[in-house]
Amino acid sequence: MTFTTSDLKQLEAHGISVEQAEAQLESFKKGFPALSIVAPAAKGKGILVPTKAEQEQYIRAWQEYLDEGHTILKFVPASGAASRMFKKLFEYLETGEESKAVTEFLAHKDYFAFGPQLQGKEGKEAVRYLLEDMQYGRLPKGLLLFHKYRDGARTPALEHLVEGAMYAASEGKVHLHFTVSHEHLPLFRQHIAEHLPEYEKKYGVTYDITFSEQLPSTDTLAGNPDGTPFRNADGSLLFRPGGHGALIANLNQQDADVIFIKNIDNVVPDKLKKDTVRYKQILAGVLVTEQKRVFEALRNPALSEEEREKLSRPIRVCGVVKNTGEPGGGPFLVREKDGSVSYQILESSQISDPSLMAQSTHFNPVDLVCATKDVNGERYDLPSFVDPNTGFISHKSKDGKDLLALELPGLWNGAMAKWNTIFVEVPVSTFNPVKEVNDLLREQHQ
């Protein structure tokens, strides 16, 4: 592939080398190798289901770890736009046709946390006011009002501040990191700054809030169906965000002993936080217990080089939920090239045999607790534990033309493929995402 001078300038501006660009285009032609899947993980076969006594033991282990003064971080991917939440409402404004979802929204608009701002408005007027005047059609999901309280309504961003105080405070300090899009960064900063004094006083903690954006170097080239570069009308190359797998670069910049990872929209009101807090403590307790065991083993001089290599990796504990028909990937056992079996979270696009998905007993709610430092307290270089062969290609379009989009190995999929992984069953009550606006009418969000 020969790039023009203009192409090379574009690649340089994104921090992408010619070799990387050529490898991305080659992926469109060759695709990605199929994984050798042994079986879905299940209770007793890769998934830990702690007894009540074991749960209490793990909670104690976590509390003891916190008392030792370690640095804990809550890492929240929050760059997602809310526009997809309002797809049906946008269609209603465009066509005038009132679908079942729109009828439900209009009939229950007073039940939403943002409902008071729609009082006196009906039909299209209410929808247009929400999407355009209140800008809900353009805002990030993390800045929408989700839950009502007597002292006001809360956004998901604020709910994560509350969660952080409940299970991730060490020595009175809560560290939170939000990954946000460039255009929304000022809005997030302003929103958090407005409420920080109130929340610090209410929960008796101090917050250290940081933000990062997805790096341009993690963008990927779009391709034509024949694998050549897709070009815009002006002849320039088209770059697309590389998916949430790009966030491994953001995660790699964080300096903490334990890192919780949870999506921005998976939050509940205070009255339902008990399960969330309890199982976050259990997952963290499993993590620090396993890490202690690993570090003790690594200090044994008789350990073989192969054993040492396998133990000298980041550790993650993944909460998994019993399959209730929710979309998304799940926990699987995968055969590696050396014959060993690893625990992986796979997306449906990575599984060629539909019967394997049908056999899956659990799914992935994105509920992770991670340890990213080695036995000497030094941070691992996380990109070196990515499996580059676990990306995938999706079909999109732009300006009426079909294109191929390259997704990097997902953050909790291929980007963590070479981590040491433990699956732990958590209750479905800890998984309450909001994909469409009417999901906020569910009992869990009222």
C-alpha positions as CSV (number, residue, x, y, z in Angstrom):
1,M,0.0,0.0,0.0
2,T,1.4,3.4,-1.0
3,F,0.2,6.3,1.0
4,T,0.2,9.9,-0.4
5,T,2.1,12.7,1.2
6,S,-1.2,14.0,2.5
7,D,-2.0,10.5,4.0
8,L,1.4,10.4,5.8
9,K,0.6,13.8,7.3
10,Q,-2.7,12.5,8.6
11,L,-1.1,9.4,10.0
12,E,1.5,11.5,11.7
13,A,-1.1,13.8,13.2
14,H,-2.8,10.7,14.8
15,G,0.4,9.3,16.0
16,I,0.0,6.2,13.8
17,S,3.0,4.7,12.0
18,V,2.9,3.5,8.4
19,E,3.5,0.0,9.7
20,Q,0.5,0.2,12.0
21,A,-1.7,1.6,9.2
22,E,-0.6,-1.2,6.8
23,A,-1.3,-3.8,9.5
24,Q,-4.8,-2.4,10.1
25,L,-5.6,-2.6,6.3
26,E,-4.2,-6.1,6.2
27,S,-6.7,-7.0,8.9
28,F,-9.6,-6.2,6.6
29,K,-8.3,-8.7,4.1
30,K,-7.3,-11.5,6.4
31,G,-9.7,-11.0,9.2
32,F,-8.9,-12.4,12.7
33,P,-8.2,-16.0,13.6
34,A,-11.0,-17.9,15.3
35,L,-10.5,-18.6,19.0
36,S,-10.3,-22.2,20.2
37,I,-13.1,-22.2,22.7
38,V,-13.3,-25.2,25.2
39,A,-16.6,-24.3,26.8
40,P,-18.6,-21.6,28.4
41,A,-17.5,-21.0,32.0
42,A,-19.9,-22.3,34.6
43,K,-20.3,-22.8,38.3
44,G,-17.6,-25.2,39.4
45,K,-16.0,-24.9,35.9
46,G,-14.3,-21.5,36.1
47,I,-16.9,-19.5,38.0
48,L,-16.4,-19.1,41.8
49,V,-19.6,-18.9,43.9
50,P,-18.5,-18.1,47.4
51,T,-20.5,-19.4,50.4
52,K,-21.9,-17.0,52.9
53,A,-18.9,-17.7,55.2
54,E,-16.5,-17.2,52.3
55,Q,-18.2,-13.9,51.4
56,E,-17.6,-12.6,54.9
57,Q,-14.0,-13.7,54.8
58,Y,-13.4,-11.8,51.6
59,I,-15.1,-8.7,52.9
60,R,-12.8,-8.8,55.9
61,A,-9.8,-9.3,53.7
62,W,-10.8,-6.2,51.7
63,Q,-11.3,-4.1,54.9
64,E,-7.9,-5.1,56.2
65,Y,-6.4,-4.2,52.8
66,L,-8.0,-0.7,53.0
67,D,-6.7,-0.3,56.5
68,E,-3.2,-0.8,55.3
69,G,-3.5,2.5,53.3
70,H,-3.3,1.3,49.7
71,T,-4.3,3.5,46.8
72,I,-7.7,2.5,45.4
73,L,-9.1,3.9,42.1
74,K,-12.5,3.7,40.5
75,F,-12.1,3.8,36.7
76,V,-15.3,4.7,34.8
77,P,-15.5,4.6,31.0
78,A,-17.8,7.6,30.4
79,S,-17.3,8.8,26.8
80,G,-20.5,7.2,25.5
81,A,-23.0,9.7,24.0
82,A,-26.7,9.4,25.1
83,S,-28.0,9.8,21.6
84,R,-28.7,6.1,21.2
85,M,-30.9,6.3,24.3
86,F,-33.3,8.5,22.5
87,K,-33.4,6.8,19.1
88,K,-37.2,6.3,19.2
89,L,-37.8,9.9,20.3
90,F,-35.7,11.2,17.4
91,E,-37.7,9.1,15.0
92,Y,-40.9,10.5,16.5
93,L,-39.8,14.0,15.8
94,E,-38.8,13.2,12.3
95,T,-41.8,11.1,11.2
96,G,-44.5,12.0,13.6
97,E,-45.3,8.3,14.1
98,E,-45.8,7.5,17.8
99,S,-44.3,4.1,18.5
100,K,-45.0,2.0,21.6
101,A,-41.8,3.3,23.2
102,V,-42.8,6.9,22.6
103,T,-46.3,6.3,24.0
104,E,-44.8,4.8,27.1
105,F,-42.3,7.7,27.4
106,L,-45.0,10.4,27.1
107,A,-47.4,8.6,29.4
108,H,-44.8,8.4,32.2
109,K,-42.7,11.5,31.6
110,D,-43.4,12.7,35.1
111,Y,-41.7,9.6,36.5
112,F,-38.3,10.5,35.1
113,A,-35.8,12.5,37.2
114,F,-35.9,15.2,34.5
115,G,-39.7,15.1,34.4
116,P,-40.2,18.3,36.4
117,Q,-38.6,20.2,33.5
118,L,-41.2,18.9,31.1
119,Q,-44.2,19.9,33.1
120,G,-46.8,21.6,30.9
121,K,-45.4,20.2,27.8
122,E,-47.0,17.4,25.8
123,G,-46.2,15.3,22.7
124,K,-43.6,16.7,20.3
125,E,-43.2,19.8,22.3
126,A,-42.0,17.8,25.3
127,V,-39.7,15.6,23.3
128,R,-38.2,18.5,21.4
129,Y,-37.7,20.4,24.6
130,L,-35.9,17.4,26.1
131,L,-33.7,16.7,23.1
132,E,-33.0,20.2,21.9
133,D,-33.5,22.8,24.7
134,M,-32.1,20.5,27.4
135,Q,-29.7,19.1,24.9
136,Y,-30.3,15.5,26.1
137,G,-29.8,14.4,22.5
138,R,-26.2,15.7,22.5
139,L,-25.1,15.2,26.1
140,P,-23.0,12.3,27.3
141,K,-24.9,9.6,29.2
142,G,-23.0,10.4,32.4
143,L,-24.5,13.9,32.7
144,L,-28.2,13.0,32.3
145,L,-30.5,13.1,35.4
146,F,-31.1,9.4,36.2
147,H,-32.5,9.3,39.8
148,K,-34.7,11.4,42.0
149,Y,-34.0,12.2,45.6
150,R,-35.6,14.5,48.1
151,D,-32.7,16.9,47.9
152,G,-32.5,16.8,44.1
153,A,-31.8,14.5,41.2
154,R,-28.5,12.8,40.4
155,T,-26.6,12.0,37.3
156,P,-24.7,8.7,36.8
157,A,-21.4,10.7,37.3
158,L,-22.6,11.7,40.8
159,E,-23.8,8.2,41.6
160,H,-20.3,7.0,40.9
161,L,-19.0,9.5,43.5
162,V,-21.4,8.0,46.0
163,E,-20.3,4.5,45.2
164,G,-16.7,5.4,45.5
165,A,-17.2,6.7,49.0
166,M,-19.0,3.5,50.0
167,Y,-16.4,0.9,48.9
168,A,-13.3,2.5,47.5
169,A,-12.3,5.0,50.1
170,S,-8.8,4.5,51.6
171,E,-7.7,6.8,54.5
172,G,-10.6,9.1,53.8
173,K,-9.7,9.6,50.2
174,V,-11.6,8.5,47.0
175,H,-9.8,8.5,43.7
176,L,-12.1,8.4,40.6
177,H,-11.0,8.6,36.9
178,F,-13.5,9.2,34.1
179,T,-12.6,8.6,30.5
180,V,-14.6,11.2,28.5
181,S,-14.8,12.5,24.9
182,H,-12.9,15.7,24.1
183,E,-16.1,17.7,23.5
184,H,-17.6,16.8,26.8
185,L,-14.6,17.2,29.1
186,P,-15.5,20.8,30.1
187,L,-19.0,19.8,30.9
188,F,-17.8,16.9,33.1
189,R,-15.3,19.2,34.9
190,Q,-18.0,21.8,35.6
191,H,-20.6,19.3,36.7
192,I,-18.2,17.5,39.2
193,A,-16.8,20.8,40.5
194,E,-20.3,22.1,41.3
195,H,-21.2,19.2,43.5
196,L,-17.9,18.1,45.0
197,P,-18.0,20.2,48.2
198,E,-21.6,18.9,48.9
199,Y,-20.6,15.3,48.4
200,E,-17.3,15.6,50.4
201,K,-19.3,17.0,53.3
202,K,-22.1,14.4,53.1
203,Y,-19.8,11.3,52.9
204,G,-16.9,12.5,55.0
205,V,-14.3,12.0,52.3
206,T,-12.1,14.0,50.0
207,Y,-12.2,13.2,46.3
208,D,-9.4,13.2,43.8
209,I,-11.2,13.3,40.4
210,T,-9.2,13.0,37.2
211,F,-10.2,12.7,33.5
212,S,-8.6,11.5,30.3
213,E,-9.6,11.3,26.6
214,Q,-9.2,8.5,24.2
215,L,-5.8,8.9,22.5
216,P,-5.8,9.8,18.7
217,S,-3.2,7.1,18.3
218,T,-5.8,4.5,19.2
219,D,-8.0,5.5,16.2
220,T,-8.1,3.0,13.3
221,L,-8.4,3.4,9.6
222,A,-11.7,2.7,7.9
223,G,-11.5,0.4,5.0
224,N,-13.5,-0.2,1.8
225,P,-15.1,-3.7,1.4
226,D,-12.0,-4.7,-0.8
227,G,-9.6,-3.7,2.1
228,T,-8.3,-0.5,0.6
229,P,-8.5,2.7,2.7
230,F,-11.9,4.4,2.8
231,R,-11.6,8.0,1.8
232,N,-13.8,11.0,2.5
233,A,-15.3,13.0,-0.3
234,D,-12.2,15.3,-0.3
235,G,-9.9,12.3,-0.6
236,S,-8.7,12.3,3.0
237,L,-8.4,9.1,5.0
238,L,-11.2,8.3,7.4
239,F,-10.2,7.5,11.0
240,R,-12.6,6.0,13.5
241,P,-12.4,5.5,17.3
242,G,-10.9,2.0,18.0
243,G,-13.7,1.0,20.5
244,H,-13.4,0.6,24.2
245,G,-10.3,-1.5,23.8
246,A,-8.4,1.8,23.1
247,L,-8.9,2.6,26.8
248,I,-6.2,0.1,27.8
249,A,-3.8,3.1,27.1
250,N,-5.8,5.2,29.5
251,L,-5.8,2.5,32.1
252,N,-2.1,2.0,31.7
253,Q,-1.5,5.6,32.9
254,Q,-3.2,5.1,36.2
255,D,-1.1,4.5,39.3
256,A,-3.2,2.6,41.9
257,D,-2.9,-0.6,43.8
258,V,-6.4,-1.8,43.1
259,I,-8.6,-0.5,40.3
260,F,-12.4,-0.9,40.0
261,I,-13.9,-0.8,36.5
262,K,-17.6,-0.2,35.9
263,N,-19.5,1.4,33.0
264,I,-21.0,4.9,33.6
265,D,-24.7,3.8,33.2
266,N,-24.7,0.8,35.5
267,V,-25.9,2.7,38.7
268,V,-28.8,2.5,41.0
269,P,-30.4,4.8,43.6
270,D,-29.2,4.7,47.2
271,K,-32.0,2.4,48.3
272,L,-30.6,-0.4,46.1
273,K,-26.9,0.1,46.6
274,K,-26.5,-2.4,49.4
275,D,-25.9,-5.4,47.0
276,T,-23.6,-3.4,44.8
277,V,-21.4,-2.3,47.7
278,R,-21.4,-5.8,49.3
279,Y,-20.3,-7.6,46.1
280,K,-17.8,-4.9,45.2
281,Q,-16.2,-5.7,48.5
282,I,-16.4,-9.4,47.9
283,L,-14.8,-9.1,44.4
284,A,-12.0,-6.9,45.9
285,G,-11.5,-9.4,48.7
286,V,-11.0,-12.2,46.2
287,L,-8.5,-10.1,44.3
288,V,-6.3,-9.1,47.3
289,T,-6.5,-12.7,48.7
290,E,-5.3,-14.1,45.3
291,Q,-2.7,-11.4,44.9
292,K,-1.2,-12.2,48.3
293,R,-1.0,-15.9,47.3
294,V,0.6,-15.1,44.0
295,F,3.2,-12.8,45.6
296,E,4.1,-15.4,48.2
297,A,4.6,-18.0,45.3
298,L,6.8,-15.5,43.4
299,R,9.1,-15.1,46.3
300,N,9.9,-18.8,46.3
301,P,13.3,-19.2,44.6
302,A,12.4,-22.8,43.6
303,L,9.7,-21.5,41.2
304,S,10.3,-22.5,37.6
305,E,10.7,-19.8,34.9
306,E,7.5,-20.9,33.2
307,E,5.5,-20.8,36.5
308,R,7.1,-17.4,37.3
309,E,6.1,-16.0,33.9
310,K,2.5,-17.2,34.2
311,L,2.2,-15.6,37.7
312,S,3.9,-12.3,36.7
313,R,0.8,-10.8,35.1
314,P,-1.9,-8.3,36.0
315,I,-4.8,-9.9,37.9
316,R,-8.5,-9.2,37.4
317,V,-11.6,-10.5,39.2
318,C,-14.6,-10.3,37.0
319,G,-18.1,-10.4,38.4
320,V,-20.5,-12.4,36.2
321,V,-24.2,-12.6,36.3
322,K,-26.6,-15.5,35.6
323,N,-27.8,-15.4,32.1
324,T,-31.2,-13.7,31.9
325,G,-31.3,-13.0,28.2
326,E,-29.5,-9.7,28.5
327,P,-27.3,-8.9,25.4
328,G,-23.6,-9.0,25.7
329,G,-20.6,-11.2,26.0
330,G,-19.8,-13.8,28.7
331,P,-17.1,-15.8,30.4
332,F,-15.5,-18.7,28.5
333,L,-12.7,-21.1,28.7
334,V,-10.2,-20.7,25.8
335,R,-7.5,-23.1,24.6
336,E,-4.2,-21.2,24.2
337,K,-1.5,-22.1,21.7
338,D,0.6,-23.8,24.4
339,G,-2.3,-26.1,25.2
340,S,-3.2,-24.3,28.5
341,V,-6.7,-23.0,29.2
342,S,-7.3,-19.4,30.0
343,Y,-10.4,-17.6,31.3
344,Q,-11.7,-14.9,28.9
345,I,-14.6,-12.6,28.5
346,L,-15.8,-12.9,24.9
347,E,-18.2,-10.9,22.8
348,S,-20.7,-12.7,20.5
349,S,-18.8,-11.4,17.5
350,Q,-15.8,-13.5,18.7
351,I,-17.8,-16.7,18.9
352,S,-18.4,-18.5,15.5
353,D,-20.5,-21.3,17.0
354,P,-24.0,-20.0,18.1
355,S,-24.6,-23.1,20.2
356,L,-21.8,-22.1,22.5
357,M,-23.6,-18.8,23.3
358,A,-26.8,-20.8,23.8
359,Q,-25.0,-22.9,26.4
360,S,-23.6,-19.9,28.3
361,T,-25.0,-19.8,31.8
362,H,-23.5,-16.3,32.7
363,F,-22.9,-13.0,31.0
364,N,-20.5,-10.1,31.5
365,P,-21.9,-7.0,33.3
366,V,-18.5,-5.2,33.1
367,D,-17.8,-5.5,36.8
368,L,-14.1,-5.8,37.3
369,V,-11.5,-5.3,40.0
370,C,-7.9,-5.2,38.9
371,A,-4.4,-5.4,40.3
372,T,-1.9,-3.9,37.9
373,K,1.3,-3.9,39.9
374,D,3.9,-6.6,40.3
375,V,5.4,-8.2,43.4
376,N,7.9,-5.2,43.7
377,G,5.1,-2.7,43.5
378,E,6.0,-1.6,39.9
379,R,3.3,-1.1,37.4
380,Y,2.9,-3.6,34.6
381,D,3.0,-2.3,31.0
382,L,-0.6,-3.2,30.2
383,P,-0.4,-3.0,26.4
384,S,2.1,-5.8,26.4
385,F,-0.7,-8.1,27.8
386,V,-3.0,-7.4,24.9
387,D,-3.8,-10.2,22.3
388,P,-3.8,-8.2,19.0
389,N,-5.5,-11.2,17.3
390,T,-8.7,-10.6,19.1
391,G,-9.9,-7.5,17.4
392,F,-12.9,-7.7,15.2
393,I,-14.4,-6.0,12.1
394,S,-17.8,-4.5,11.8
395,H,-19.8,-3.2,8.8
396,K,-20.7,0.5,8.8
397,S,-21.5,3.2,6.3
398,K,-20.7,6.8,5.7
399,D,-22.2,9.2,3.1
400,G,-24.1,6.2,1.6
401,K,-21.0,4.1,1.1
402,D,-20.3,0.8,2.9
403,L,-17.1,0.7,5.0
404,L,-15.3,-1.7,7.2
405,A,-14.5,-0.6,10.8
406,L,-11.7,-2.1,12.8
407,E,-12.4,-2.5,16.5
408,L,-9.4,-2.9,18.7
409,P,-9.4,-5.9,21.2
410,G,-12.0,-4.8,23.8
411,L,-10.9,-3.5,27.1
412,W,-12.2,-6.4,29.1
413,N,-11.9,-8.8,26.1
414,G,-8.7,-9.1,24.1
415,A,-7.0,-6.1,25.8
416,M,-6.9,-8.2,29.0
417,A,-6.5,-11.6,27.3
418,K,-3.1,-12.3,28.9
419,W,-4.1,-11.2,32.4
420,N,-4.7,-13.8,35.1
421,T,-8.5,-13.9,35.5
422,I,-11.0,-15.1,38.2
423,F,-14.7,-15.2,37.5
424,V,-17.1,-14.7,40.5
425,E,-20.8,-14.9,40.4
426,V,-22.6,-11.7,41.4
427,P,-26.4,-11.2,41.7
428,V,-28.4,-9.7,38.8
429,S,-29.4,-6.8,41.2
430,T,-25.9,-5.4,40.7
431,F,-26.5,-5.0,36.9
432,N,-28.8,-2.2,35.9
433,P,-27.6,-0.6,32.7
434,V,-29.6,2.1,30.9
435,K,-29.6,1.5,27.1
436,E,-32.9,3.2,26.2
437,V,-34.5,6.1,28.0
438,N,-37.5,4.0,29.1
439,D,-35.1,1.7,31.1
440,L,-35.2,4.5,33.6
441,L,-38.8,3.6,34.3
442,R,-37.7,0.2,35.6
443,E,-38.2,-0.3,39.3
444,Q,-34.5,-0.4,39.8
445,H,-34.2,3.3,38.7
446,Q,-37.2,4.7,40.4
